[in-house]
Amino acid sequence: MTTSQPDQDRFPVRDIAHPADLDRSVIGRVARGEIRIELAAGLLAALASSRDATLRDLSGKVVYGVNTGMGALSGVRLDPTAQARHQDTLMTGRAVGSAPWLRPEQARAVLAARLRTLLDPAAGVSPGLCQALVDLLGSDVVPAIPARGNGAAGEIIPLAHAGAVLNGTGRVLGDADAATALAEAGLAARPFGPKEGIAFLEGVPGLTGLAVLASDAVRKLLPQILEATAASHTVIGASPDPMHPALADSDELRSVLDDLRKLRGETPARALQAPVSFRVTAPALAVAMRATDALDAAVDRALSAVTDSPAHLDGEFVGTFGFAGTELTAAVSGVTTALVHLAELGTARVHRLLDANLTGLNRQLSESPGLHAGMATVHKRAVGVTHRLRRFAVPALSGAIETSLGQEDVQSFGFEAAECLDEAITGLRDVLACELLAVVQAGRLAGAPLLPQFDAVVPAGTADRPWGRDLEKLIAELLEP
């Protein structure tokens, strides 16, 4: 994406006076292009001070990745000529990824999270590098960052692609050369100074930024699932017994049960007991809510932690574990598992909606059973999506592989975990659209339309048509801000 620089006046500006001001909420809004950020003068001055201290303490010391090679080559000392090139060449040889690339908002989330961690004095980078990231985020120049193929301890491969755009050697979305794209946007390529290259490659800002966007998407999706679930209860006249307030074992479950009771209304129960998929959706939603809360807490810790290695601490350069995304990866995998379970339940509820014995409506919610298939094939789509999603519920932490000529390397596979969660979000939204269409169809057949917001976006009538077009419209509606 290398179009002209956007009209800056369209976007509100958020001043960042302290590193903590660039929190996950701001990162999400920056990634989606809703706001711009500016670094306050006081923060720039603090960065200049920490940078001066870093350069002073580098003098006369052997520092990993600054005047040595990296990984298995860390025993190789670099002469002054090599050191002058080293921070930029760190990007070149590690930019080994290729398509599929992160989406624009995902790439911007990575940059924003990277900026947040570089504002920590332990990184020791210059205010110029941080300002270059701010300028890049304020432009339409979006780095091409690979979504797959990161087999390192940390995120050196995707971060090298992002860094290579800053120094003008990489490429951007749209397959354009970074140097050309920067020039067209009125920006200049910026080489990495001493220690800045290795600082840029350390930590897990990629997974952190991706987790911010994923959490926002999940928090939008869960209330929509709750609304569809309540409507499905109404269609079959499911017993409200499982919504009894005394069943709440947590604040999350209490909130879900309260909302389900309100949305379901006073529809009489048609049977003594509701199908299992209807009864267990409330606790499943509560589990997803708790898992998302845990992910947000992990993101907050990642944003405020020391991620650099070596980090500049108390005048020394200290090797750290800042590249280990263990907690974030585990939290992301937990949300993925919860969402896949919700997709399974949604698919089961759609199946129950086809049962005339439960709904009192036409079999398969067909306008004319036999002549029209009704929602039977819509359910089959949900089954196919859910079957695929089961592949993504496997935790990503397992499977460490030795790399770098046998050097010990333990990977957290954070980008893989993030991709699995992204697939789970997309697939669950697809299943939700199937359930919404079945609910709309049921309401029309009953002569009592349900969910007016969603009823309004699909064509009138209940006769068979290319239902996939209806599902596309419902998915678009679910994605509306």
ABEGO torsion letter per residue (X at the ends): XABBBBBAAABBBBBBABAAABBAAAAAAAAAGABBBBBBAAAAAAAAAAAAAAAAAABGBBBBGAABBBEAAAABBBBAAAAAAAAAAAAAAABABBOBBBBAAAAAAAAAAAAAAAABAAAGBBAAAAAAAAAAAABABBBBBBABGBABBEAAAAAAAAAAAAAGABBBBGGBBAAAAAAAAGBBBBBBBBGAAAAAABEBAAAAAAAAAAAAAAAAAAAAAAAAAAAAAAAAGBBAAAABAAABABAAAAAAAAAAAAAAEABBBABABBBAAAAAAAAAAAAAAAAAAAAAAAAAAAAABBABOBBBBGGBBBBBAAABAAAAAAAAAAAAAAAAAAAAAAAAAAAAAABAAAAGBBBGGBABBGABAEAAAAAAAAAAAAAAAAAAABBAABGBBBBGGGBBBBBAGAAAAAAAAAAAAAAAAAAAAAAAAAAAAAAAAAGBBBGAAAAAABBBEABBBBAAAAAAAAAAAAABX
